[in-house]
Amino acid sequence: MVTNTLPQVRLIPGAVSDLFAQASSSGKVTIADRYGLMAAVLEEELSDDERMSIDRILYALNRGRVQVVDEISCVGFGLKNLG
């Protein structure tokens, strides 16, 4: 029996606030940022501040204040592979 296990992706502390600052200053959410947001949403132990930052990014996207771009970010989002 073959079991496919996906590697665990965990956020480095402060990654959500870094993403929020980067998206706010650049007005862009990159490919790396999107993966970071996905990992953050799947993270079970987010603080209230981190959840509020994610909500603010999503609100800015919805309002058109931040654009989704197909660029790879020069700045890493702060993900590490634990698997």
Secondary structure, DSSP 8 states (H G I E B T S, - for coil): --------EEE-TTHHHHHHHHHHHHSEE-HHHHHHHHHHHH-S---HHHHHHHHHHHHHHHHTSSEE-----SS---EEE--
